[in-house]
């Protein structure tokens, strides 16, 4: 069988003042096309479906329309769990209607999905944090251990008061219990979760800028050795870079977000994971790059002309721009940059450091006039750099607003 694993859609997310919805529409179209071209049997979406607890109408509509297209109107099961950006109640709410379209939405850890049957597949077994699917097109069942994200309050509710010390132990025991009871070698056995997971002893994996952290210190760090040996593939969400923290024989995969959502992701290629699996055999998986969506670039320049040249040649990007110069940017220079490129998200002016001797930074004379005081203060805070005429005029305008 073939399985498509994706995560971290963050529908409705913005980049500063810029909407990403138009790009998200294109990416969702591409995801559906890949699912159809690859003829996958099952879709897994591992959390952070939306970017916040109260997504806008456009984001919600895009989400449901995409799920319906992925499900082929009930022919192909789609399973989505909540992440740390999602409201679990919002994810759960449409489940009775969604399941009629072959879509299974899971908001809470230890959720029990009521078994049901459709024309092309059924949920044949269910327990806390576990479902078994029987597809008419396959001669074996698919078992899925599922653990959506839970905040600290919900973790204590589900896993007890000693959450910080016991979470790895309790999750390992919970997963192992389900695996021992349900996951024999006669079916395909999967785990899907939205947790901060890493290999024990490995360097900590970086969370992207703007991502809500899942841990305080290392309290909520889950180690991959908690995964039961019966599991053939683990589908993770949360980190936005594609990476396998498991082994080739037992992949534990962050499938990546479909778009670059912060400048810490600048230059990354985004992917969808396609898994080929059958009972009692090592899975094969490949990553398919996502082509749609604007690139994010962090660029530094030391002159306006070079900056304008690059901006002109790279229009279809979002840019964090650092411009280093001998003096501060003038208003007409800023205007020129923003007129050249409509995707400048951040413009960071940086004044070059100058070599100073002790005589250049004399003590400030508090008895001099206010303009001279401002000039000395500015130099003391900017490595001896003189305030330019534009800044002096602006200071005088503040001092004398009626002139």
C-alpha positions as CSV (number, residue, x, y, z in Angstrom):
1,X,0.0,0.0,0.0
2,X,1.0,3.7,-0.4
3,X,0.6,6.3,2.3
4,X,1.0,10.1,2.0
5,X,2.4,11.8,5.1
6,X,2.2,15.6,5.5
7,X,2.0,18.0,8.4
8,X,2.2,21.6,9.6
9,X,-0.1,23.2,7.1
10,X,-0.6,26.3,9.3
11,X,-3.5,27.4,7.2
12,X,-4.2,31.1,7.7
13,X,-0.7,31.9,8.7
14,X,0.7,35.3,7.8
15,X,4.3,36.5,7.3
16,X,4.3,39.8,9.2
17,X,1.8,41.9,7.1
18,X,1.7,39.5,4.2
19,X,-1.0,36.9,3.7
20,X,0.1,33.4,2.6
21,X,-3.4,32.2,1.7
22,X,-2.9,32.5,-2.1
23,X,0.2,30.3,-1.8
24,X,-1.5,27.9,0.5
25,X,-4.3,27.4,-2.1
26,X,-1.6,26.5,-4.7
27,X,0.2,24.2,-2.3
28,X,-3.0,22.4,-1.3
29,X,-3.8,21.9,-5.0
30,X,-0.3,20.4,-5.5
31,X,-0.7,18.1,-2.5
32,X,-4.0,16.7,-4.0
33,X,-2.3,16.2,-7.4
34,X,0.6,14.3,-5.8
35,X,-1.8,12.1,-3.9
36,X,-3.7,11.3,-7.1
37,X,-0.6,10.8,-9.3
38,X,1.0,8.5,-6.7
39,X,-2.3,6.7,-6.3
40,X,-2.0,6.6,-2.5
41,X,-4.3,4.5,-0.3
42,X,-4.2,6.6,2.9
43,X,-3.5,10.2,3.9
44,X,-1.9,11.1,7.3
45,X,-1.8,14.8,8.4
46,X,0.3,15.1,11.6
47,X,-1.0,18.3,13.2
48,X,-0.8,22.1,13.1
49,X,-3.6,22.1,10.5
50,X,-4.3,25.7,11.3
51,X,-2.1,28.5,12.6
52,X,-4.2,29.5,15.6
53,X,-7.1,28.4,17.7
54,X,-9.6,30.7,15.8
55,X,-8.7,30.4,12.1
56,X,-10.4,32.7,9.6
57,X,-13.2,31.6,7.3
58,X,-11.0,31.4,4.3
59,X,-8.5,29.1,6.1
60,X,-11.4,26.8,7.4
61,X,-12.9,26.6,3.9
62,X,-9.6,25.7,2.3
63,X,-9.0,23.0,5.0
64,X,-12.3,21.2,4.5
65,X,-12.3,21.5,0.7
66,X,-8.7,20.1,0.6
67,X,-9.7,17.1,2.9
68,X,-12.7,16.3,0.7
69,X,-10.6,16.3,-2.4
70,X,-7.9,14.2,-0.7
71,X,-10.5,11.7,0.4
72,X,-11.9,11.3,-3.1
73,X,-15.4,11.8,-1.7
74,X,-15.0,8.9,0.7
75,X,-13.0,6.4,-1.3
76,X,-9.7,7.2,0.4
77,X,-9.3,7.6,4.2
78,X,-7.8,10.8,5.5
79,X,-6.7,11.0,9.1
80,X,-5.8,14.3,10.7
81,X,-4.7,15.0,14.3
82,X,-4.4,18.4,16.1
83,X,-1.1,20.1,16.8
84,X,-0.1,22.7,19.3
85,X,-1.5,25.5,17.1
86,X,-4.9,23.9,16.8
87,X,-8.0,23.9,19.0
88,X,-8.7,20.2,19.7
89,X,-12.4,21.0,20.1
90,X,-12.5,22.8,16.7
91,X,-10.8,19.8,15.1
92,X,-13.2,17.3,16.8
93,X,-16.4,19.3,16.1
94,X,-17.1,18.2,12.5
95,X,-16.1,14.6,12.9
96,X,-19.6,13.0,12.6
97,X,-20.1,14.7,9.3
98,X,-16.5,14.4,8.2
99,X,-16.4,10.6,8.6
100,X,-19.2,10.3,6.1
101,X,-16.7,11.7,3.6
102,X,-13.9,9.3,4.8
103,X,-12.2,11.9,6.9
104,X,-11.2,11.1,10.5
105,X,-10.4,14.1,12.7
106,X,-8.8,13.5,16.1
107,X,-8.4,16.4,18.5
108,X,-7.5,14.8,21.9
109,X,-5.0,12.2,23.1
110,X,-6.5,8.9,24.1
111,X,-9.5,9.6,21.8
112,X,-11.7,6.6,21.0
113,X,-13.1,6.7,17.5
114,X,-16.4,5.0,17.1
115,X,-16.1,2.2,14.6
116,X,-18.0,2.8,11.3
117,X,-18.2,1.4,7.8
118,X,-18.3,3.1,4.4
119,X,-18.4,1.7,0.9
120,X,-14.6,1.6,0.4
121,X,-13.2,1.2,4.0
122,X,-14.2,0.8,7.6
123,X,-12.8,1.5,11.1
124,X,-12.9,-2.1,12.3
125,X,-11.4,-1.7,15.8
126,X,-10.8,1.3,18.1
127,X,-9.4,1.9,21.5
128,X,-7.8,4.8,23.4
129,X,-5.3,6.3,20.9
130,X,-5.7,3.5,18.4
131,X,-7.7,2.7,15.3
132,X,-7.6,-0.1,12.8
133,X,-8.7,0.5,9.2
134,X,-9.8,-2.2,6.8
135,X,-9.7,-1.1,3.1
136,X,-11.6,-3.0,0.5
137,X,-8.7,-2.7,-1.9
138,X,-6.2,-4.3,0.5
139,X,-5.9,-7.8,1.9
140,X,-4.5,-6.6,5.2
141,X,-5.5,-4.1,7.9
142,X,-3.8,-0.8,8.8
143,X,-3.2,-0.1,12.5
144,X,-2.5,3.5,13.6
145,X,-1.4,4.6,17.1
146,X,-2.4,8.3,17.3
147,X,-1.4,10.9,19.8
148,X,-2.4,14.5,19.0
149,X,-0.6,17.3,20.9
150,X,-1.7,18.1,24.4
151,X,-0.8,21.2,26.5
152,X,0.4,20.8,30.1
153,X,-3.0,20.8,31.6
154,X,-4.3,18.2,29.2
155,X,-1.1,16.1,29.6
156,X,-1.7,16.0,33.4
157,X,-5.4,15.1,32.8
158,X,-4.5,12.3,30.4
159,X,-1.1,11.1,31.9
160,X,-1.1,12.1,35.6
161,X,0.3,14.8,37.8
162,X,4.0,13.7,37.4
163,X,3.9,14.7,33.7
164,X,7.4,16.2,33.5
165,X,9.2,13.2,34.9
166,X,6.8,10.5,33.6
167,X,5.7,11.6,30.1
168,X,8.3,9.5,28.2
169,X,7.5,6.5,30.4
170,X,3.7,6.9,30.2
171,X,3.7,7.4,26.5
172,X,6.0,4.4,25.9
173,X,3.8,2.2,28.1
174,X,0.6,3.5,26.4
175,X,2.0,2.9,22.9
176,X,3.4,-0.4,23.8
177,X,0.2,-1.7,25.3
178,X,-1.7,-0.9,22.1
179,X,1.1,-2.3,20.0
180,X,1.2,-5.6,21.9
181,X,-2.6,-5.9,21.8
182,X,-3.3,-4.9,18.2
183,X,-0.1,-4.7,16.1
184,X,0.9,-8.2,14.9
185,X,2.7,-8.9,11.7
186,X,-0.5,-9.5,9.7
187,X,-1.1,-5.7,9.2
188,X,0.8,-2.5,8.5
189,X,1.6,-0.7,11.8
190,X,2.0,3.0,12.1
191,X,2.4,5.8,14.7
192,X,1.2,9.4,14.1
193,X,1.9,12.1,16.7
194,X,2.5,15.8,17.1
195,X,5.2,16.0,19.7
196,X,8.7,17.3,20.0
197,X,10.6,14.0,19.4
198,X,14.3,13.3,19.1
199,X,16.8,10.5,19.3
200,X,18.2,10.1,22.8
201,X,21.7,11.6,23.0
202,X,21.4,13.5,19.7
203,X,21.7,17.3,19.5
204,X,18.5,19.2,20.1
205,X,16.6,19.9,17.0
206,X,15.8,23.6,16.4
207,X,12.2,24.8,16.4
208,X,11.4,27.4,13.7
209,X,11.1,31.1,14.5
210,X,7.5,31.9,15.4
211,X,6.7,28.3,16.4
212,X,5.0,27.8,19.7
213,X,7.5,25.9,21.8
214,X,6.5,22.4,23.0
215,X,8.8,22.3,25.9
216,X,10.2,24.1,28.9
217,X,13.8,23.0,29.1
218,X,13.7,19.4,28.0
219,X,10.6,18.5,30.0
220,X,8.4,17.7,27.0
221,X,11.1,16.2,24.8
222,X,10.0,12.7,23.8
223,X,12.7,10.2,22.8
224,X,12.3,8.0,19.8
225,X,13.2,4.9,21.8
226,X,9.6,5.2,23.3
227,X,8.3,3.9,19.9
228,X,7.2,0.3,20.1
229,X,9.3,-2.1,17.9
230,X,6.2,-3.2,16.0
231,X,5.8,0.2,14.5
232,X,7.1,0.3,10.9
233,X,6.8,4.1,10.3
234,X,6.3,7.0,12.6
235,X,4.7,10.1,11.1
236,X,5.6,13.3,13.0
237,X,4.5,16.9,13.0
238,X,5.9,20.1,14.5
239,X,9.4,20.7,13.1
240,X,9.2,22.3,9.6
241,X,12.3,20.7,8.0
242,X,12.1,17.3,6.4
243,X,14.2,14.9,8.5
244,X,14.3,11.2,9.5
245,X,15.4,10.9,13.2
246,X,14.9,7.2,13.1
247,X,16.7,4.6,10.9
248,X,16.1,3.5,7.3
249,X,14.5,0.3,8.6
250,X,12.3,2.1,11.1
251,X,11.8,5.7,9.8
252,X,10.7,8.4,12.3
253,X,10.0,11.3,10.0
254,X,9.1,15.0,10.2
255,X,7.5,15.5,6.8
256,X,8.1,19.3,6.8
257,X,5.7,22.2,6.4
258,X,4.4,22.8,2.9
259,X,5.7,26.4,2.8
260,X,8.6,28.3,4.4
261,X,6.9,30.1,7.2
262,X,9.8,32.0,8.9
263,X,13.1,33.3,7.8
264,X,14.9,30.6,9.8
265,X,13.5,28.3,7.0
266,X,15.0,30.5,4.3
267,X,16.4,28.4,1.5
268,X,14.7,25.1,2.6
269,X,13.0,22.8,0.1
270,X,9.6,21.5,1.4
271,X,8.5,18.0,0.9
272,X,5.7,15.4,1.1
273,X,6.6,11.9,2.3
274,X,5.3,8.9,0.3
275,X,5.6,5.5,2.1
276,X,5.3,2.1,0.6
277,X,4.4,-0.5,3.2
278,X,3.3,-4.1,3.6
279,X,3.0,-6.3,6.7
280,X,6.1,-7.6,8.4
281,X,8.5,-5.9,5.9
282,X,10.7,-2.8,6.1
283,X,8.9,0.2,4.6
284,X,10.3,2.2,1.7
285,X,9.7,5.9,1.7
286,X,10.7,8.8,-0.5
287,X,10.3,12.6,-0.3
288,X,8.6,14.5,-3.1
289,X,9.5,18.3,-3.3
290,X,6.8,20.9,-3.3
291,X,7.2,23.3,-6.1
292,X,4.7,26.0,-5.3
293,X,5.1,28.8,-2.8
294,X,7.5,31.8,-2.6
295,X,11.1,31.5,-1.5
296,X,12.2,33.3,1.7
297,X,15.6,35.0,1.5
298,X,17.8,36.5,4.1
299,X,20.2,38.9,2.2
300,X,22.8,41.4,3.2
301,X,24.3,44.2,1.1
302,X,26.7,47.1,1.5
303,X,25.3,49.5,-1.1
304,X,22.0,50.6,-2.5
305,X,22.8,49.8,-6.2
306,X,23.7,46.1,-5.5
307,X,20.6,45.8,-3.4
308,X,18.3,47.2,-6.1
309,X,19.9,45.0,-8.7
310,X,19.3,41.8,-6.7
311,X,15.7,42.9,-5.8
312,X,14.9,43.6,-9.4
313,X,16.1,40.1,-10.4
314,X,14.3,38.2,-7.5
315,X,10.8,39.5,-7.5
316,X,8.9,36.4,-6.5
317,X,10.4,36.2,-3.0
318,X,9.9,37.4,0.5
319,X,13.0,39.2,1.8
320,X,14.6,40.0,5.1
321,X,17.1,42.6,4.0
322,X,20.1,43.9,5.9
323,X,21.8,47.0,4.4
324,X,25.1,48.0,5.9
325,X,26.4,51.5,5.1
326,X,28.5,54.3,6.4
327,X,25.4,56.3,7.5
328,X,21.7,55.7,8.1
329,X,19.3,55.1,5.2
330,X,17.7,58.2,3.9
331,X,14.0,58.4,3.3
332,X,14.4,58.4,-0.5
333,X,16.6,55.4,-0.4
334,X,14.0,53.4,1.6
335,X,11.4,54.5,-0.8
336,X,13.4,53.3,-3.7
337,X,13.9,49.9,-2.2
338,X,10.2,49.4,-1.4
339,X,9.3,50.6,-4.9
340,X,11.7,48.1,-6.4
341,X,10.3,45.0,-4.5
342,X,6.9,44.5,-3.0
343,X,8.0,41.5,-0.8
344,X,10.4,43.2,1.6
345,X,9.2,41.9,5.0
346,X,12.0,43.4,7.2
347,X,14.5,46.1,6.3
348,X,17.4,46.2,8.8
349,X,19.8,49.2,8.4
350,X,23.2,48.6,9.9
351,X,25.8,51.3,10.3
352,X,29.4,50.2,9.8
353,X,31.6,50.3,12.9
354,X,34.4,52.9,12.8
355,X,37.8,52.8,14.5
356,X,37.7,55.4,17.2
357,X,40.4,56.8,19.5
358,X,39.7,58.2,23.0
359,X,39.6,61.8,21.8
360,X,36.7,61.1,19.5
361,X,34.5,60.0,22.4
362,X,34.8,62.9,24.8
363,X,32.6,63.4,27.9
364,X,29.2,64.9,27.1
365,X,28.9,68.5,28.3
366,X,25.5,68.8,29.8
367,X,25.6,72.6,29.6
368,X,25.4,72.8,25.8
369,X,22.3,73.3,23.8
370,X,19.8,70.5,23.2
371,X,20.8,70.0,19.5
372,X,24.5,69.5,20.5
373,X,23.5,67.3,23.3
374,X,21.5,65.1,20.9
375,X,24.4,65.0,18.5
376,X,26.8,63.8,21.3
377,X,24.3,61.3,22.6
378,X,23.8,59.9,19.2
379,X,27.5,59.5,18.6
380,X,28.0,57.8,22.0
381,X,25.3,55.2,21.1
382,X,26.4,54.6,17.5
383,X,30.2,54.1,17.7
384,X,31.0,57.8,17.0
385,X,28.8,57.9,13.9
386,X,27.5,61.4,13.2
387,X,23.7,61.9,12.8
388,X,22.9,62.8,9.2
389,X,21.0,65.9,8.2
390,X,17.8,64.1,7.8
391,X,17.9,62.8,11.3
392,X,18.9,66.2,12.7
393,X,16.0,67.9,10.8
394,X,13.5,65.3,12.2
395,X,14.8,65.9,15.7
396,X,14.3,69.7,15.3
397,X,10.8,69.1,14.0
398,X,10.0,67.1,17.1
399,X,11.4,69.9,19.3
400,X,9.4,72.6,17.4
401,X,6.3,70.9,16.0
402,X,4.6,74.3,15.3
403,X,7.3,75.8,13.1
